[in-house]
């Protein structure tokens, strides 16, 4: 088992490296050049830094607009060609710095529009739309991105789902035998004769299952962060707001990137625990290890398919723990759910629903576990 775990960790590390190289793409040979300019322009966005960037990027953009960039090697370039120079500075610095600089104005515009909508809905007596517009105002009010930071490796980290799939696989292998072996060995007959009816055994198995899942999640999700952090070598993005990543431009979360990494790791772990509860319930119901494994695998695959098919159907999201495993999908969605006339953010709604689902699964496990005492 330890060898298998080590192989999966190696495979995940290789996958992370491959995804990072893919993210930086054609600029991989110029990483040292990138670091030189990044060290000069990182941090607070100032007029001097913008002017220095435009001194280099401005002439290249003019040539690009007039289609006069040279694509053959020549002297006086930072990379190999003028064309590569333009793409290097455009995608790595100019585009990112422009987004950071203009975000505050865009947030102000959204705040103003949502406030106007709030006043309009108040005037016509539409309570729920007014509350939703007011929530938008609170979310975007005061947003700004004062510092420029390298977020490329963060984007790879937040889009990396391979480790979550490996964690679910290990969860299935580790938990599917938890109760079904009692039926195969007929140990449940002895448990039924005990005073507590096997409750102490069930509690111990629950505790060991939670410890196992949490440990595996720490190993793999921790590896995700450490490998990409070592590949990048830049820490500044961790203190930037989450919306400094364009994927989360309109997201509801106002935390920093570092805080979001910790928060998403906890949400993913909770989602895996939810899937683990389903596997444990199936282990209680099955009579053979093989059938417990197959049904557990089928249950997890069904949750994955449901998560993919129900991206826009909120009504089918609330009970699916896979929504927390893929927490990125609900973290950049500004949708609200109408709960008793109150606008509840989608990620809060899903989190509450998954917790209720887990509680129901635990109650079913306590009812169906093989060692329960029969009522006379």
VOGU-3710 file (C-alpha; in Angstrom, 3 decimals, decimal comma):
1> xxxxxxxxxx> 0,000/0,000/0,000  2,833/2,404/0,829  4,538/1,627/-2,481  1,267/2,280/-4,321  0,856/5,569/-2,436  4,418/6,614/-3,303  3,846/5,829/-6,991  0,690/7,940/-7,032  2,530/10,846/-5,382  5,261/10,614/-8,024
11> xxxxxxxxxx> 2,660/10,493/-10,798  0,913/13,542/-9,357  4,201/15,441/-9,113  5,025/14,636/-12,745  1,544/15,742/-13,819  1,952/19,046/-11,958  5,282/19,725/-13,629  3,817/18,938/-17,049  0,842/21,248/-16,471  3,112/24,074/-15,311
21> xxxxxxxxxx> 5,333/23,735/-18,380  2,200/23,754/-20,517  0,967/26,923/-18,787  4,134/28,916/-19,487  4,221/27,299/-22,940  6,472/28,946/-25,498  8,041/31,149/-22,826  9,638/28,230/-20,951  13,134/28,883/-22,437  12,959/32,479/-21,188
31> xxxxxxxxxx> 12,234/31,811/-17,522  15,431/33,541/-16,402  14,535/36,590/-18,496  11,053/36,585/-16,978  12,495/36,508/-13,461  14,717/39,518/-14,226  11,827/41,700/-15,350  9,459/40,317/-12,722  11,848/41,290/-9,929  11,819/44,854/-11,310
41> xxxxxxxxxx> 8,052/45,206/-11,772  6,498/43,098/-9,019  4,741/44,728/-6,087  2,818/48,034/-6,111  1,848/49,226/-9,593  3,444/52,668/-9,983  3,678/55,170/-12,811  7,418/54,546/-13,087  6,945/50,794/-13,558  4,216/51,290/-16,158
51> xxxxxxxxxx> 6,357/53,788/-18,073  9,337/51,428/-17,989  7,178/48,593/-19,329  5,677/50,778/-22,063  9,127/51,950/-23,136  9,816/48,353/-24,137  6,323/47,145/-25,005  4,987/50,288/-26,745  7,184/50,128/-29,879  6,577/46,381/-30,164
61> xxxxxxxxxx> 2,792/46,911/-30,004  2,959/49,590/-32,691  4,816/47,193/-34,960  2,326/44,426/-34,156  -0,591/46,724/-35,027  1,054/47,603/-38,335  1,989/43,943/-38,999  5,679/44,842/-39,264  7,096/42,584/-36,544  10,050/40,517/-37,683
71> xxxxxxxxxx> 9,833/36,778/-37,066  13,441/36,018/-37,942  16,333/36,079/-35,448  18,107/39,402/-35,201  20,126/41,592/-32,867  18,632/44,024/-30,390  15,946/41,641/-29,113  15,327/40,282/-25,637  14,339/36,831/-26,858  15,088/35,485/-30,333
81> xxxxxxxxxx> 12,813/37,620/-32,499  10,747/40,789/-32,327  7,608/38,690/-32,626  8,582/36,632/-29,585  9,497/39,829/-27,703  5,998/41,195/-28,308  4,247/38,030/-27,139  6,591/37,705/-24,144  5,896/41,181/-22,789  2,230/41,215/-23,839
91> xxxxxxxxxx> 1,081/37,993/-22,181  3,427/37,992/-19,184  3,367/41,648/-18,162  1,295/44,159/-20,169  -1,954/42,193/-20,204  -1,698/41,168/-16,540  -0,712/44,626/-15,309  -3,501/46,250/-17,333  -6,045/43,895/-15,767  -4,782/44,703/-12,260
101> xxxxxxxxxx> -4,744/48,449/-12,928  -8,252/48,654/-14,444  -9,984/46,240/-12,070  -10,788/48,923/-9,505  -12,709/50,969/-12,096  -14,638/47,899/-13,251  -15,557/47,042/-9,660  -16,758/50,622/-9,109  -18,927/50,375/-12,219  -20,494/47,101/-11,051
111> xxxxxxxxxx> -21,092/48,563/-7,584  -22,797/51,619/-9,045  -25,035/49,548/-11,335  -26,037/47,143/-8,571  -26,807/50,061/-6,242  -29,010/51,643/-8,906  -30,797/48,323/-9,360  -31,325/48,133/-5,601  -32,987/51,551/-5,617  -35,139/50,555/-8,588
121> xxxxxxxxxx> -36,314/47,290/-7,006  -37,006/49,046/-3,707  -39,200/51,479/-5,611  -41,372/48,759/-7,141  -41,482/46,653/-3,983  -39,470/43,681/-5,330  -37,900/42,448/-2,095  -35,799/39,512/-3,303  -34,229/41,186/-6,391  -33,447/44,171/-4,172
131> xxxxxxxxxx> -31,704/41,953/-1,605  -29,729/40,227/-4,372  -28,582/43,542/-5,871  -27,617/44,751/-2,401  -25,512/41,594/-1,973  -23,726/42,351/-5,260  -22,969/45,832/-3,968  -21,398/44,421/-0,795  -19,306/41,937/-2,777  -17,723/44,418/-5,216
141> xxxxxxxxxx> -17,532/47,514/-3,042  -13,956/48,700/-2,502  -12,284/46,026/-4,619  -8,866/46,806/-6,124  -5,631/45,054/-7,087  -2,799/47,381/-6,024  0,094/44,951/-6,601  1,373/43,035/-9,618  2,256/39,396/-8,866  2,969/36,203/-10,783
151> xxxxxxxxxx> -0,227/34,129/-10,657  0,609/31,613/-13,381  1,382/28,753/-11,024  -1,696/29,582/-8,936  -3,871/29,151/-12,024  -2,311/25,728/-12,593  -2,927/24,815/-8,946  -6,582/25,839/-8,981  -7,271/24,001/-12,250  -5,463/20,814/-11,187
161> xxxxxxxxxx> -8,035/18,061/-10,577  -5,744/15,059/-11,048  -4,775/14,874/-7,369  -8,441/14,934/-6,321  -9,132/11,923/-8,547  -6,189/10,057/-6,990  -7,437/10,908/-3,501  -10,893/9,558/-4,363  -9,303/6,374/-5,706  -7,349/5,877/-2,479
171> xxxxxxxxxx> -10,485/6,687/-0,494  -12,324/3,925/-2,340  -9,533/1,389/-1,806  -9,147/2,258/1,862  -12,795/2,448/2,916  -14,701/-0,074/0,812  -13,611/-2,979/3,056  -14,331/-1,201/6,336  -17,618/-2,983/7,157  -18,084/-5,643/4,501
181> xxxxxxxxxx> -15,261/-7,795/5,884  -17,339/-8,277/9,047  -19,996/-9,999/6,951  -17,498/-12,140/5,062  -15,803/-13,302/8,267  -19,113/-13,373/10,208  -17,549/-11,302/12,983  -20,745/-9,264/13,119  -22,390/-12,152/14,983  -20,003/-11,615/17,898
191> xxxxxxxxxx> -20,573/-7,856/17,845  -24,310/-8,357/18,178  -23,790/-10,187/21,453  -21,844/-7,307/22,993  -23,524/-4,828/25,318  -23,068/-1,842/22,994  -24,016/-3,781/19,877  -20,798/-2,897/18,069  -21,185/0,857/18,559  -17,669/1,206/19,934
201> xxxxxxxxxx> -16,351/-0,613/16,862  -18,344/1,627/14,534  -17,073/4,758/16,299  -13,482/3,516/16,013  -13,963/2,782/12,318  -15,436/6,217/11,718  -12,496/7,864/13,466  -9,917/5,829/11,559  -11,722/6,557/8,264  -11,673/10,305/8,908
211> xxxxxxxxxx> -7,994/10,200/9,889  -7,147/8,199/6,770  -8,995/10,572/4,418  -7,558/13,713/6,035  -4,004/12,319/5,883  -4,311/11,386/2,206  -5,768/14,813/1,383  -2,939/16,594/3,209  -0,358/14,530/1,315  -1,745/15,165/-2,159
221> xxxxxxxxxx> -3,141/18,687/-1,830  -0,018/19,716/0,064  2,114/18,240/-2,711  0,150/20,263/-5,273  1,068/23,524/-3,580  4,680/22,680/-2,739  5,616/21,369/-6,194  4,154/24,363/-8,029  5,613/26,779/-5,495  9,077/25,307/-6,026
231> xxxxxxxxxx> 8,667/25,432/-9,809  7,652/29,091/-9,687  9,822/30,357/-6,844  7,549/33,390/-6,324  5,509/33,922/-3,144  4,025/37,380/-3,747  0,750/36,120/-5,248  -0,288/34,499/-1,959  -1,058/37,918/-0,457  -2,913/39,183/-3,548
241> xxxxxxxxxx> -6,731/39,168/-3,583  -8,312/36,129/-5,190  -9,827/38,228/-7,972  -6,291/39,040/-9,154  -6,764/35,766/-11,051  -8,960/36,554/-14,044  -10,927/33,325/-13,605  -12,255/34,779/-10,324  -12,789/38,285/-11,684  -16,490/38,276/-10,793
251> xxxxxxxxxx> -16,304/35,743/-7,962  -18,007/36,328/-4,606  -14,971/35,613/-2,407  -12,903/38,514/-1,105  -10,120/36,500/0,541  -6,467/36,439/-0,515  -5,078/33,744/-2,787  -3,192/32,159/0,110  -6,339/32,049/2,220  -8,287/30,560/-0,678
261> xxxxxxxxxx> -5,726/27,786/-1,144  -6,199/26,769/2,507  -9,978/27,170/2,298  -10,285/25,169/-0,918  -8,099/22,423/0,559  -10,492/22,169/3,511  -13,530/22,149/1,193  -11,991/19,442/-0,993  -11,233/17,349/2,079  -14,817/17,760/3,267
271> xxxxxxxxxx> -16,052/16,698/-0,169  -13,850/13,603/-0,100  -15,215/12,787/3,364  -18,719/13,033/1,891  -17,784/10,563/-0,847  -16,196/8,395/1,845  -19,491/8,304/3,762  -21,177/6,947/0,639  -18,482/4,273/0,270  -18,870/3,299/3,943
281> xxxxxxxxxx> -22,644/3,003/3,567  -22,239/0,715/0,561  -19,694/-1,298/2,551  -22,387/-1,771/5,212  -24,947/-2,963/2,688  -22,819/-5,309/0,567  -21,870/-8,883/1,450  -18,637/-9,200/-0,555  -15,577/-6,955/-0,824  -15,687/-7,030/-4,624
291> xxxxxxxxxx> -19,296/-5,876/-4,764  -18,547/-3,152/-2,207  -15,655/-1,927/-4,364  -17,637/-2,032/-7,620  -20,684/-0,277/-6,171  -18,448/2,283/-4,443  -16,668/2,989/-7,727  -20,021/3,267/-9,478  -21,319/5,646/-6,824  -18,301/7,960/-7,118
301> xxxxxxxxxx> -18,470/7,919/-10,931  -22,177/8,750/-10,736  -21,387/11,770/-8,539  -18,707/12,905/-11,018  -21,111/12,597/-13,964  -23,833/14,410/-12,019  -21,433/17,226/-11,198  -20,515/17,601/-14,879  -24,113/17,476/-16,125  -25,539/19,865/-13,537
311> xxxxxxxxxx> -23,250/22,872/-13,894  -26,244/25,176/-14,378  -28,838/23,224/-12,368  -28,567/24,444/-8,803  -31,295/22,114/-7,581  -29,081/19,079/-8,209  -25,910/20,552/-6,695  -26,818/20,856/-3,032  -26,406/17,184/-2,027  -23,413/16,275/-4,209
321> xxxxxxxxxx> -20,091/16,179/-2,280  -18,276/16,233/-5,628  -19,214/19,925/-5,852  -16,850/20,520/-2,920  -14,135/18,292/-4,385  -14,319/20,507/-7,505  -14,789/23,610/-5,358  -13,337/25,869/-8,057  -16,583/25,556/-10,027  -18,739/27,105/-7,290
331> xxxxxxxxxx> -16,108/29,590/-6,073  -16,103/31,824/-9,150  -19,886/31,664/-9,621  -21,739/34,739/-8,352  -25,110/32,987/-8,537  -27,467/33,239/-5,592  -30,054/30,753/-4,350  -33,399/31,966/-3,036  -33,759/30,460/0,445  -36,906/31,688/2,199
341> xxxxxxxxxx> -36,623/35,016/0,410  -32,950/35,504/1,271  -30,168/35,461/-1,372  -27,666/32,787/-0,331  -24,407/32,471/-2,234  -24,090/29,234/-4,164  -21,020/27,919/-2,334  -22,724/28,453/1,053  -25,847/26,666/-0,188  -23,835/23,707/-1,491
351> xxxxxxxxxx> -21,724/23,490/1,682  -24,819/23,377/3,890  -26,459/20,791/1,630  -23,423/18,512/1,610  -23,150/18,674/5,409  -26,803/17,621/5,690  -26,206/14,802/3,210  -23,202/13,582/5,194  -25,249/13,620/8,397  -27,937/11,527/6,696
361> xxxxxxxxxx> -25,335/9,045/5,415  -23,838/8,691/8,903  -27,278/7,937/10,362  -27,852/5,300/7,672  -24,476/3,721/8,440  -25,340/3,543/12,144  -28,622/1,885/11,238  -27,308/-0,638/8,698  -23,850/-1,529/10,010  -23,456/-5,326/10,377
371> xxxxxx> -22,759/-5,298/14,129  -25,925/-3,514/15,219  -28,041/-5,293/17,792  -31,368/-6,599/16,577  -34,435/-5,300/18,379  -36,602/-7,966/19,910
//
